[in-house]
Amino acid sequence: METISRISSMLETARELTLEAAQSAANSRSSNTDYSSRTYSVAHIKKLLDSRHEREVLDGMRRVISLMYRSEPSLTFFSAVVKNAASANLEVKKLVYIYLVHHAEAEPDLALLSINAIQKSLTDSNPQVRTMALRTMSGIRVPVISQIVSLAIKRGCGDMSPHVRKAAALAIPKCYRLDPNTLPQLTGYISTLLGDSQYFVVGPAVTAFLEVCPDQIDLVHKHYRSLVKKLVDMDEWSQLSTLRLLTFYARQCFPRQTRKVTQTVSKPFYEDEEQEQNTQDDVEEHEIPMLDPDLELLLRACKLLLQNRNSAVIVSVVRCFLYLAPPEYLASAVGPLVALLRSPQDMQLIALYNIVVVALRDPKPFTKYVARFLVHAIDPPHIWRLKLEALTIVFPHCGKHWKGVIISELEHFSKGTDPELVRESVRAIGRCAQGDASTSDICLRILLGQISSLDGNLVSESLTVIRHLIQQDPSSHKQTVIQLVTYLGTTTNPDARATIIWLVGEFAGVDPRENIAPDVLRILIRGFADEPEVVKQQIVLLGAKVYLHHLLQNSPEPPKEGAPTSPERAVNLAQEIRNEWTEDRTDEQKEPSQPDENEEGQAKEEEETDRITLLWRYMLLLARYDSSYDLRDRARLYKALLASPSSTQLANLLLLAPKPVPHAPSPSETRKDFLIGTATLVVGSEAGYHGLRGYTNIPDWVESGHEPDPSLRTEDVKPEQTTLQTAMTAGERLDRALREHQTTAPPRRRNAATDPGSSSKKTLDQWLDEEGQETESETESESETDSDEYETDSEGEESDDEDDEDDEEDDEEDDEEEAATDSESEAVHNEAQQLLG
């Protein structure tokens, strides 16, 4: 029988070798085995799956997985695949688990047939099999097995293999999504895994904590310091989760603390001209931040991560420093953050969004890296926009050299051919002038030189920026407005002309001695009919302001600005404006050929009125018959306001009210409050007020006195016997055993008598030397005893009885000591043999 079984096994081996040779020959003809190049029938694949030979089953599973990943029908093989869930072949088991995870939701009843086989794999001796079984069971999304999955996770949390414990940590979020009612059990598992000794188990446990129970911050207290220590050894994804958790934890558990520092400043002063110079010491107090020792431990650990190869980890460290640390920590992280600009363009975009937001909060550390933000010719629009924004943010804090370089770069790009780049460059020049008042003259000179350009887009944007600069300090820009008027004859851009006309009406009519507004209005009215609508609106507004200034100057009692009007006066003014409006609309509906009854009287009055009034009435006449409804309504409104002297106060409030100084903020001001390192920061305001789904902003600092007790973060340190013993040499272990034995064994009498200064802590060599010395001392004592006996015999026989008694006592003591020595050496010998193997 043995011969027959041996022959059958040899035949089976030969068959496998033949199949391997055939497969190798096929691989030599083609670079790789392509299961998708040949089509097999469903019956043939099922036959392979039902085969008794593992090689055929493996071939069938490979073909099924190939069909599955090509999105071809593979659900018909479910029952045949489930049969192989208990296969002993590891490769077959892997493919079966992949198939089950992919199709379990489509066939939940058949998927339950494989649960018993997977549960048996949880107790397999191979940790890889246990890991795969736990992953598969948590991946089968069938709500019925939620409790079984929870028990499997519990078993995995106590497994000896760290890979199985890591799989248990990764399975916790899946189990929670499968059945949220398992939250109390999963919380206990997370608490256990957070205290694991292996760093690659703790990382997935932190990820599970953030998804399952992020608000139960009390679970982190006792594991805080161990998490900080393991942070450096974790993989990148675990570091991201741990940094997020620790950043939120620090805000909720460490209050912001400051301490006052006094600084003595000496200032010289003179009391009298005849007295000598004296100094008086002034004491200044300022507050500096104080760091909690545990928070400082976290910040020091984060510094080591700035050399990480993952850009997301660097951004997370910068986020930690920005929201938790003093400025010196953030300054050390700016360099690695700016270094991300050497990455591909998709990573550059994310890095620039974070750089801009950090620079809005603290721009000074970025001044050393201004050259990194200069625009390159190959930069796409979404990159150079953020670079220009970063340049304008850092501009006020740079030196004179870099300020000149930045302005030159912006001037160069403002004369380019790309209209978007031209517009953004001009706006950037305006933001630079607003940020640093010392460079506003240079920026204004550059912008004025661009008004004569043939590019209407450049002229329009330049005038807009010039208007903002003039409104910031109108008194020092009177000549600038007069200089702008000269460009009305050459500029054809409607927006540019409208801006210049508005500036003339706003600032040129204030000083009666240098009032050029009436002359500008007289020139513009000549070509009123040919102007665009936006220019006509500004001409009508200019005429209203000029006429109002004329009324205020010629009125006998000019109204006081800001004087309150009674409700009856306001009602009367509104009624007069309404009546005037109605009369104008009635006149407009009349035919042009119909003569007006008061036309002759008005002509006589016009002859007597001054030129500004004639100019105003002529402009109203032109606007009355314009084709634009908006323009006609505006003219009617201004006419009603300025028709009677009693309404000049209301017109003054509407037309000559002081305008707020415009401020062009940075485009990313709306993103400033978003948490850096998140997708919501990149999306911006389009993500909504609350950000994208799952976005959580950083919490506020905990108030002092409401923070948790620091003693909760004390670790329970347990002595690790196994680690200590494996790290010791054989001699050290023997010495340690001797020390423990000497502390428990009774002291020897002879040592106590002869060597009172001996210590219980002795090495093995000292103990052996001591044994040799004892042997020599015993030999000498015997020889001395013999000589003493010989002397006593020669002296006499009187002391024989006494000597016999002494000898008997000495013999008894020697016997007791020898017995104690033998038992002691025997115990040490047994312990040494146990330690050595």
C-alpha positions in Angstrom: 0.0 0.0 0.0 2.8 2.4 0.7 4.3 1.7 -2.7 1.0 2.5 -4.4 0.6 5.8 -2.5 4.2 6.7 -3.2 3.7 6.0 -6.9 0.5 8.1 -7.0 2.2 11.0 -5.2 5.1 10.8 -7.7 2.6 10.9 -10.6 0.9 13.9 -9.1 4.2 15.7 -8.8 5.1 14.9 -12.3 1.7 16.2 -13.5 2.3 19.5 -11.7 5.8 19.8 -13.1 4.4 19.2 -16.6 1.8 22.0 -16.1 4.5 24.3 -14.8 6.7 23.6 -17.8 3.7 24.3 -20.2 3.0 27.5 -18.4 6.6 28.6 -18.6 6.7 27.8 -22.3 3.6 29.9 -22.8 5.2 32.8 -20.8 8.3 32.6 -23.0 6.1 33.2 -26.1 4.4 36.2 -24.5 5.7 38.7 -22.1 3.0 37.9 -19.5 0.0 35.6 -19.1 -3.0 37.5 -20.3 -6.2 35.9 -19.1 -8.3 38.4 -21.0 -6.8 37.5 -24.4 -8.6 34.1 -24.5 -12.2 33.5 -23.8 -13.5 30.5 -21.9 -17.0 29.4 -21.4 -18.8 29.7 -18.1 -19.0 25.9 -17.9 -15.3 25.5 -18.3 -14.5 28.1 -15.6 -17.0 26.4 -13.2 -15.3 23.1 -14.0 -12.0 24.7 -13.0 -13.4 26.1 -9.8 -14.9 22.7 -8.8 -11.7 20.8 -9.5 -9.9 18.9 -6.8 -6.5 20.2 -7.9 -5.5 23.5 -6.4 -3.7 24.6 -9.5 -6.9 24.4 -11.6 -8.9 26.1 -8.9 -6.3 28.9 -8.9 -6.4 29.2 -12.7 -10.2 29.4 -12.5 -10.2 32.1 -9.8 -7.7 34.2 -11.8 -10.1 34.1 -14.8 -13.0 35.1 -12.6 -11.1 38.0 -11.1 -10.1 39.0 -14.7 -13.7 39.1 -15.7 -14.7 41.0 -12.6 -12.1 43.8 -13.2 -13.1 44.0 -16.9 -16.7 44.8 -15.7 -18.0 41.6 -17.4 -20.6 39.4 -15.8 -19.0 37.3 -13.0 -21.8 37.0 -10.5 -22.8 33.5 -11.9 -19.7 32.0 -10.3 -20.7 33.1 -6.8 -21.7 29.6 -5.5 -18.6 28.0 -7.1 -16.3 30.6 -5.6 -17.9 30.3 -2.1 -17.0 26.6 -2.0 -13.3 27.5 -2.1 -13.4 29.8 0.9 -12.1 27.0 3.0 -9.2 26.3 0.7 -5.8 25.7 2.3 -4.0 27.4 -0.6 -3.1 31.0 0.3 -3.3 32.3 -3.2 -6.8 30.9 -3.8 -7.9 32.2 -0.4 -6.8 35.7 -1.4 -8.7 35.7 -4.7 -11.8 34.3 -3.0 -11.8 37.0 -0.4 -11.4 39.7 -3.1 -14.4 38.2 -5.0 -16.5 38.1 -1.8 -15.9 41.7 -0.9 -16.8 42.8 -4.4 -20.1 40.8 -4.8 -21.3 40.3 -1.2 -23.9 43.1 -1.4 -25.4 41.6 -4.6 -25.8 38.1 -3.1 -26.0 38.6 0.7 -27.6 35.1 1.3 -24.9 33.3 -0.5 -22.2 35.4 1.1 -23.4 34.2 4.5 -22.3 30.7 3.6 -18.7 31.8 3.7 -18.9 33.3 7.2 -18.1 30.0 8.9 -15.0 29.4 6.8 -13.8 33.0 7.4 -14.4 32.6 11.2 -12.3 29.4 11.1 -9.5 31.4 9.4 -9.6 33.9 12.3 -8.0 31.1 14.5 -5.4 30.0 11.9 -1.8 29.8 13.0 -0.7 32.0 10.1 -1.1 35.7 11.0 -1.4 36.6 7.3 -4.5 34.4 7.0 -6.0 35.9 10.2 -5.4 39.4 8.8 -7.1 38.6 5.5 -10.0 36.9 7.2 -10.6 40.0 9.4 -10.4 42.4 6.5 -12.8 40.3 4.4 -15.3 39.9 7.2 -15.4 43.6 7.8 -15.6 44.3 4.1 -18.7 42.1 3.5 -21.4 44.8 3.8 -24.2 42.7 5.1 -25.9 44.2 8.2 -26.9 40.8 9.6 -23.3 40.0 10.5 -22.5 43.2 12.4 -22.2 41.5 15.7 -20.0 38.8 14.3 -17.8 41.5 12.8 -17.7 43.2 16.2 -16.6 39.9 17.9 -14.0 39.4 15.2 -12.6 42.8 15.9 -12.5 42.1 19.6 -10.5 38.9 18.9 -8.2 40.9 16.6 -7.5 43.5 19.3 -6.0 40.9 21.5 -4.1 39.1 18.9 -0.4 38.5 19.3 0.4 39.7 15.8 0.5 43.5 15.3 -0.6 43.1 11.7 -3.9 41.5 12.9 -4.4 44.3 15.4 -3.8 46.8 12.6 -6.5 45.0 10.5 -8.8 45.2 13.5 -8.2 49.0 13.8 -9.0 49.4 10.1 -12.1 47.3 10.4 -13.7 49.5 13.2 -14.9 52.3 10.8 -16.4 49.7 8.5 -18.3 48.0 11.3 -19.6 51.4 12.4 -20.8 52.3 9.0 -22.4 48.8 8.8 -24.3 49.2 12.1 -24.0 52.4 14.2 -25.5 50.7 17.2 -22.2 49.0 17.8 -20.6 52.3 18.9 -20.2 51.4 22.6 -18.3 48.2 21.8 -16.2 49.9 19.2 -15.3 52.7 21.5 -13.8 50.2 23.9 -11.8 48.6 21.1 -10.4 52.0 20.0 -9.4 52.8 23.6 -7.4 49.5 23.7 -5.8 50.0 20.3 -4.7 53.6 21.1 -2.5 52.2 23.8 -0.9 49.6 21.6 2.9 49.4 21.7 3.3 49.2 17.9 3.2 52.5 16.0 1.7 51.0 12.9 -1.3 49.9 15.0 -1.8 53.2 16.7 -2.1 55.1 13.4 -5.1 53.2 12.1 -6.6 53.4 15.6 -6.4 57.2 15.5 -8.0 57.2 12.1 -10.8 55.1 13.5 -11.2 57.4 16.4 -11.6 60.5 14.2 -14.3 58.7 12.2 -16.2 56.9 14.9 -16.0 59.0 18.1 -14.1 62.3 17.5 -15.9 64.1 20.4 -14.8 61.6 23.1 -11.6 63.4 23.8 -11.3 61.7 27.2 -10.1 58.5 25.5 -6.9 60.3 24.4 -5.8 61.7 27.7 -3.8 58.7 28.9 -2.4 57.9 25.4 -1.4 61.5 24.6 2.3 61.2 25.4 2.7 57.8 23.7 1.0 59.2 20.6 3.5 62.1 20.5 6.5 59.7 20.9 5.2 57.4 18.1 4.4 60.2 15.7 7.8 60.2 14.0 7.8 56.5 13.3 4.3 56.3 11.7 3.6 56.2 8.0 2.4 59.4 6.3 -1.3 58.7 6.4 -1.2 57.8 10.1 0.9 61.0 10.7 -1.9 63.1 9.0 -4.6 61.6 11.2 -2.5 61.9 14.4 -1.5 65.5 13.7 -5.1 66.4 13.1 -6.2 64.7 16.4 -3.4 66.3 18.4 -4.0 69.7 17.0 -7.7 69.6 18.0 -6.8 68.0 21.3 -4.3 70.8 22.2 -7.0 73.5 21.5 -9.4 71.7 23.8 -7.0 70.8 26.6 -4.3 73.4 26.8 -5.4 77.0 27.6 -3.6 79.9 26.1 -1.3 81.2 28.9 0.9 84.3 28.9 3.3 85.8 31.4 4.3 89.4 31.9 7.9 90.4 31.4 9.2 93.7 32.6 11.8 95.5 30.6 13.7 98.6 31.8 14.1 101.3 29.2 16.3 104.4 29.9 15.3 107.7 28.3 17.4 110.9 28.6 15.7 114.2 29.3 16.7 117.7 30.3 15.1 119.3 33.3 16.8 122.7 32.9 19.4 124.1 30.5 21.9 124.5 33.3 21.6 121.0 34.7 23.5 118.0 33.3 21.7 115.2 31.4 20.0 112.8 33.7 18.4 109.5 32.9 15.1 108.1 34.1 14.4 104.4 34.0 11.0 103.5 32.5 9.6 100.0 33.1 7.7 98.5 30.3 5.6 95.3 30.6 4.7 93.1 27.8 3.2 89.6 27.6 4.9 86.6 26.1 3.1 83.2 25.5 3.8 80.3 27.9 3.7 76.7 26.6 2.4 73.8 28.5 5.1 71.1 28.9 2.9 68.6 27.0 2.2 71.1 24.3 5.9 71.8 23.9 6.5 68.1 23.7 4.2 68.0 20.7 5.8 71.0 19.0 9.2 69.5 19.3 8.0 66.2 17.8 6.4 68.1 14.9 9.7 69.8 14.1 11.2 66.5 13.1 8.4 66.0 10.5 9.5 69.0 8.5 11.9 66.8 6.5 9.1 64.5 5.5 8.7 63.5 1.9 4.9 63.9 1.9 3.7 67.4 1.2 0.5 66.9 3.2 2.4 66.1 6.3 4.4 69.4 6.0 1.2 71.3 5.5 -0.2 69.6 8.6 2.8 70.6 10.7 2.5 74.2 9.5 -1.2 74.1 10.6 -0.1 72.8 14.0 2.4 75.6 14.3 0.1 78.3 13.0 -2.8 77.5 15.4 -0.8 76.3 18.5 2.8 77.6 18.6 4.6 80.9 19.0 5.9 82.7 15.9 9.4 81.2 16.1 8.0 77.8 15.4 6.1 79.0 12.4 9.2 80.7 11.0 11.0 77.4 11.0 8.3 75.7 9.0 8.0 78.4 6.3 11.0 77.1 4.4 9.8 73.5 3.9 6.3 74.9 3.0 7.8 77.2 0.3 9.9 74.3 -1.0 6.7 72.6 -2.1 6.6 75.1 -5.0 9.2 72.9 -6.7 6.6 70.1 -6.9 4.4 69.4 -10.0 1.7 72.0 -10.8 -1.2 70.3 -9.1 0.8 70.2 -5.8 2.0 73.8 -6.4 -1.6 74.9 -6.5 -2.4 73.4 -3.1 0.8 74.7 -1.6 0.1 78.2 -2.9 -3.4 78.3 -1.4 -1.9 77.4 2.0 1.0 79.8 1.6 -1.3 82.7 0.8 -3.5 82.0 3.9 -0.5 81.6 6.2 1.0 84.8 4.8 -2.2 86.7 5.4 -1.8 85.9 9.1 2.0 86.4 9.4 3.8 87.6 6.2 7.2 88.4 7.7 8.7 84.9 7.6 8.1 84.8 3.8 10.2 87.8 3.0 13.3 85.6 2.6 11.6 83.6 -0.1 10.3 86.4 -2.4 12.2 85.1 -5.4 10.1 81.9 -5.2 6.9 83.9 -6.0 8.1 85.5 -9.2 5.9 84.6 -12.1 7.5 82.3 -14.8 6.6 82.2 -18.4 5.3 78.6 -18.2 3.0 79.2 -15.2 -0.7 78.6 -16.0 -3.3 81.2 -14.9 -4.3 79.5 -11.7 -0.6 79.5 -10.5 0.4 83.0 -11.5 -2.7 84.5 -9.9 -1.7 83.1 -6.5 1.9 84.1 -7.0 0.9 87.7 -7.7 -1.3 87.6 -4.6 1.6 86.3 -2.5 3.9 89.1 -3.8 1.4 91.8 -2.9 1.0 90.4 0.6 4.7 90.2 1.3 5.5 93.5 -0.4 5.1 95.9 2.6 7.6 93.8 4.6 10.3 93.5 2.0 13.4 95.7 1.7 13.9 98.5 -0.8 15.6 96.2 -3.3 12.9 93.6 -3.5 10.2 96.3 -3.5 11.8 97.7 -6.7 12.0 94.2 -8.2 8.4 93.4 -7.5 7.2 96.7 -8.9 9.3 96.2 -12.0 7.9 92.7 -12.5 4.3 93.9 -12.2 5.0 96.8 -14.6 6.4 94.3 -17.1 3.5 92.0 -16.9 1.0 94.9 -17.1 2.2 95.6 -20.6 1.8 92.0 -21.8 -0.6 90.5 -24.3 -2.7 88.3 -22.0 -5.6 90.5 -20.8 -6.1 88.5 -17.6 -2.5 88.9 -16.7 -2.6 92.6 -17.5 -5.7 93.1 -15.3 -4.3 91.2 -12.4 -0.9 92.9 -12.6 -2.5 96.4 -12.5 -4.6 95.4 -9.5 -1.5 94.0 -7.8 0.2 97.4 -8.3 -2.7 99.1 -6.6 -2.6 96.7 -3.7 1.1 97.3 -3.3 0.5 101.1 -3.2 -2.2 100.6 -0.6 0.0 98.3 1.5 3.0 100.6 1.5 2.3 104.4 1.4 6.0 105.2 0.6 5.7 103.5 -2.8 2.3 105.0 -3.8 3.9 107.8 -5.8 6.0 105.3 -7.8 2.9 103.2 -8.4 0.8 106.2 -9.4 3.5 107.3 -11.8 3.5 103.9 -13.5 -0.3 103.9 -13.8 -0.5 107.4 -15.2 2.0 106.4 -17.9 -0.3 103.5 -18.9 -3.3 105.7 -19.6 -2.0 106.6 -23.0 -1.8 103.0 -24.0 -3.9 101.6 -26.9 -5.0 98.7 -24.8 -8.4 99.7 -23.5 -8.3 97.0 -20.9 -5.1 98.3 -19.4 -6.3 101.9 -19.4 -9.6 101.0 -17.7 -7.9 99.0 -15.0 -5.3 101.6 -14.5 -7.8 104.4 -14.0 -9.8 102.3 -11.6 -6.7 101.8 -9.4 -5.8 105.5 -9.8 -9.3 106.4 -8.5 -8.8 104.3 -5.4 -5.4 105.9 -4.7 -6.9 109.4 -5.1 -9.8 108.7 -2.8 -7.4 107.7 -0.1 -5.8 111.2 0.0 -7.8 113.6 -2.1 -6.0 116.8 -0.9 -2.6 115.6 -2.2 -3.9 114.6 -5.7 -5.5 117.8 -7.0 -3.0 118.0 -9.8 -3.4 114.4 -10.6 -7.1 115.0 -11.4 -6.2 118.0 -13.6 -3.6 115.8 -15.4 -6.2 113.1 -16.0 -8.5 115.6 -17.7 -6.0 116.0 -20.5 -6.5 112.3 -21.4 -10.2 112.8 -22.2 -9.4 114.0 -25.7 -7.4 110.9 -26.5 -9.0 108.1 -24.5 -11.9 106.3 -26.2 -12.5 103.6 -23.7 -16.0 104.2 -22.2 -15.0 103.0 -18.7 -11.9 105.1 -18.7 -13.8 108.2 -19.7 -16.5 107.6 -17.2 -13.9 107.2 -14.4 -12.2 110.5 -15.3 -15.5 112.4 -15.4 -16.5 111.0 -12.0 -13.2 112.1 -10.5 -13.6 115.6 -11.9 -17.1 115.9 -10.4 -16.0 114.5 -7.1 -12.8 116.5 -6.4 -12.4 119.3 -9.0 -15.4 121.4 -7.9 -14.6 121.6 -4.2 -12.1 124.5 -4.4 -13.8 127.5 -6.1 -10.4 129.0 -7.1 -9.3 125.9 -9.0 -12.7 124.8 -10.3 -12.3 123.2 -13.7 -15.5 121.2 -13.6 -17.7 123.8 -15.5 -15.2 124.0 -18.3 -15.0 120.2 -18.5 -18.8 120.0 -18.6 -19.0 122.6 -21.3 -16.6 120.6 -23.5 -18.3 117.3 -22.9 -21.8 118.6 -23.7 -20.8 119.2 -27.2 -20.4 115.6 -28.0 -23.1 114.4 -25.6 -25.2 112.6 -28.2 -22.3 110.6 -29.5 -21.1 109.3 -26.1 -21.8 105.8 -24.7 -24.5 105.5 -22.1 -22.1 105.0 -19.2 -20.3 108.2 -20.1 -23.7 110.1 -20.5 -24.6 109.1 -17.0 -21.4 110.5 -15.6 -21.9 113.7 -17.6 -25.4 114.2 -16.1 -24.0 113.5 -12.7 -21.2 116.0 -13.3 -23.7 118.7 -14.4 -25.8 118.1 -11.2 -22.8 118.5 -9.0 -21.6 121.7 -10.8 -25.0 123.3 -10.6 -25.4 122.3 -6.9 -22.0 123.9 -6.1 -23.3 127.0 -8.0 -26.5 127.1 -5.9 -24.6 126.7 -2.6 -22.1 129.5 -3.5 -24.8 132.0 -4.6 -27.4 131.2 -1.9 -27.7 134.0 0.7 -27.9 131.6 3.6 -26.3 128.3 2.8 -27.8 125.4 4.7 -25.9 123.9 7.5 -24.5 120.5 6.7 -26.1 117.7 8.8 -28.9 119.9 10.0 -31.9 117.7 10.8 -35.1 118.2 8.8 -38.6 117.9 10.3 -40.9 115.1 9.0 -43.2 117.7 7.5 -40.3 119.3 5.6 -39.3 115.9 4.2 -42.9 115.2 3.1 -43.1 118.5 1.4 -39.8 117.9 -0.4 -40.9 114.5 -1.5 -44.2 115.9 -2.8 -42.4 118.6 -4.8 -40.1 116.1 -6.4 -43.1 113.8 -7.2 -45.0 116.8 -8.8 -41.9 117.8 -10.9 -41.4 114.2 -12.0 -45.1 114.0 -13.1 -44.9 117.2 -15.0 -41.8 116.1 -16.9 -43.4 112.8 -17.9 -46.5 114.6 -19.1 -44.3 117.0 -21.1 -42.4 114.1 -22.6 -45.7 112.4 -23.8 -46.5 115.6 -25.7 -45.7 115.8 -29.4 -42.5 117.8 -30.2 -44.3 120.0 -32.7 -46.8 121.2 -30.0 -45.7 124.6 -28.6 -45.3 125.0 -24.9 -47.3 127.7 -23.3 -44.5 128.9 -21.0 -41.8 128.7 -23.7 -41.5 132.5 -24.2 -41.3 133.2 -20.5 -38.6 130.6 -20.1 -36.6 132.1 -22.9 -36.7 135.5 -21.3 -35.6 134.0 -18.0 -32.7 132.2 -19.6 -31.3 135.4 -21.0 -31.1 136.8 -17.5 -29.6 133.7 -15.8 -25.9 133.0 -15.7 -24.0 130.6 -17.9 -23.9 127.6 -15.4 -27.7 127.6 -15.2 -28.0 127.7 -18.9 -25.5 124.9 -19.2 -27.5 122.8 -16.7 -30.8 123.4 -18.5 -29.3 122.6 -21.9 -28.0 119.3 -20.5 -31.4 118.5 -19.1 -32.9 119.2 -22.5 -30.4 116.8 -24.1 -31.1 114.1 -21.6 -34.8 114.5 -21.9 -34.9 113.3 -25.4 -32.3 110.5 -25.1 -33.2 107.0 -26.0 -32.1 105.5 -22.7 -34.9 105.2 -20.1 -32.3 105.1 -17.3 -30.7 108.3 -18.4 -34.0 110.1 -18.7 -35.1 109.0 -15.2 -31.7 110.1 -13.7 -32.0 113.6 -15.3 -35.6 113.9 -14.0 -34.5 113.0 -10.5 -31.6 115.6 -10.5 -33.9 118.2 -12.0 -36.5 117.7 -9.2 -33.8 117.8 -6.5 -32.3 121.1 -7.8 -35.5 122.8 -8.9 -36.2 124.7 -5.7 -33.8 126.3 -3.2 -35.6 124.5 -0.4 -34.4 121.1 -1.6 -30.7 121.9 -1.9 -30.1 120.4 1.5 -31.4 117.0 0.4 -29.4 117.3 -2.9 -26.3 118.0 -0.9 -26.8 114.9 1.2 -27.3 112.8 -2.0 -24.7 114.2 -4.4 -21.9 115.6 -2.2 -21.9 113.1 0.7 -18.4 111.9 1.6 -17.6 108.6 -0.1 -16.0 105.8 1.9 -12.3 105.2 1.0 -12.2 102.0 -1.2 -9.9 99.2 -0.1 -9.0 96.5 -2.5 -8.5 93.4 -0.3 -6.5 90.4 -1.3 -8.6 87.9 -3.3 -8.0 85.2 -0.7 -9.4 87.3 2.2 -12.6 85.2 2.0 -10.6 82.0 2.6 -8.7 83.4 5.6 -10.9 81.7 8.2 -10.8 78.3 6.6 -8.6 75.6 8.1 -5.4 75.2 6.2 -4.6 71.8 4.8 -8.3 71.1 3.9 -10.1 70.8 0.6 -12.5 73.5 1.6 -9.7 76.0 1.6 -8.9 75.2 -2.0 -12.6 75.3 -3.1 -13.1 78.5 -1.2 -16.5 80.3 -0.9 -18.0 77.9 -3.5 -18.0 75.2 -0.8 -20.6 77.2 1.2 -20.5 78.8 4.6 -19.9 75.5 6.4 -17.5 74.1 3.9 -17.5 70.7 2.2 -19.1 67.7 3.8 -17.0 66.5 6.7 -15.2 69.8 7.2 -14.7 70.8 10.8 -13.0 74.1 11.8 -10.5 74.2 14.6 -12.1 74.7 18.0 -11.4 77.7 20.2 -8.9 77.7 23.0 -10.2 76.2 26.2 -10.6 78.8 28.9 -8.2 78.8 31.8 -9.6 76.8 34.6 -11.8 74.6 32.4 -9.0 72.4 31.0 -8.8 68.7 32.1 -6.5 67.7 34.9 -2.9 67.2 33.6 -2.5 64.1 35.7 -4.8 62.3 33.3 -2.0 62.3 30.8 0.3 60.4 33.1 1.3 57.1 31.5 1.0 53.8 33.3 4.5 52.4 32.9 4.7 48.6 33.3 8.1 46.9 33.7 8.8 44.9 30.5 10.5 41.7 31.8 10.9 40.0 28.5 12.5 43.0 26.8 14.9 43.4 29.7 16.0 39.8 29.7 16.5 39.6 26.0 18.7 42.8 26.1 21.0 41.4 28.8 23.9 39.1 28.3 24.3 35.7 29.9 26.8 36.9 32.5 24.6 39.9 33.4 21.6 37.6 33.8 23.5 35.3 36.1 24.7 38.3 38.2 21.1 39.5 38.4 20.0 36.1 39.6 22.7 36.0 42.3 21.7 39.4 43.5 18.1 38.4 43.8 19.1 35.2 45.6 21.3 36.9 48.1 18.5 39.3 49.0 16.3 36.3 49.8 18.8 33.8 51.3 20.0 34.1 54.9 23.5 35.5 55.4 26.3 33.1 56.0 27.9 33.1 59.5 31.5 32.9 58.5 31.3 35.8 56.0 29.6 37.9 58.7 32.4 37.1 61.1 35.4 37.3 58.8 34.2 39.9 56.3 31.8 42.3 57.9 32.2 44.9 55.2 31.1 42.6 52.3 28.0 43.7 50.3 25.2 41.6 49.1 25.7 43.0 45.5 28.5 40.8 44.1 29.2 39.6 40.6 29.8 36.0 39.6 33.6 36.4 39.5 33.6 37.9 43.0 31.4 35.1 44.3 33.8 32.5 42.8 36.9 34.3 44.2 35.1 34.3 47.6 34.6 30.6 47.4 38.3 30.0 46.7 39.4 32.2 49.5 37.1 30.3 51.9 38.7 27.0 50.8 42.2 28.3 51.5 41.1 29.7 54.8 39.7 26.3 55.8 43.0 24.6 54.9 45.0 27.0 56.9 42.7 26.7 59.9 43.1 22.9 59.8 46.9 23.2 59.8 46.7 25.6 62.6 44.5 23.3 64.6 46.9 20.4 64.2 49.8 22.5 65.4 47.8 23.7 68.4 46.9 20.1 69.3 50.6 19.2 69.1 51.5 22.0 71.5 48.8 21.1 74.0 50.0 17.5 74.0 53.5 18.5 74.8 52.4 20.8 77.6 50.2 18.3 79.4 47.0 16.3 79.5 45.0 18.7 81.6 43.2 20.5 78.7 42.2 17.3 76.8 38.6 17.4 77.9 38.2 21.1 77.1 39.7 20.6 73.6 37.4 17.6 73.0 34.4 19.8 73.8 35.7 22.6 71.5 36.4 20.2 68.7 32.9 18.8 68.9 31.3 22.3 68.7 33.6 23.2 65.8 32.6 20.0 64.0 28.9 20.8 64.4 29.3 24.3 63.1 31.3 23.1 60.1 28.6 20.5 59.3 25.9 23.2 59.4 27.9 25.6 57.2 28.7 22.9 54.7 25.1 22.0 54.5 24.1 25.6 53.9 26.8 26.1 51.3 25.8 22.9 49.5 22.1 24.0 49.3 23.1 27.5 48.3 25.4 26.4 45.5 22.8 23.9 44.3 20.2 26.5 44.0 22.5 28.9 42.1 23.5 26.1 39.8 19.8 25.3 39.0 19.0 29.0 38.3 22.0 29.3 36.1 21.0 26.3 34.1 17.5 27.6 33.7 18.8 31.0 32.5 21.3 29.6 30.1 19.0 27.2 28.5 
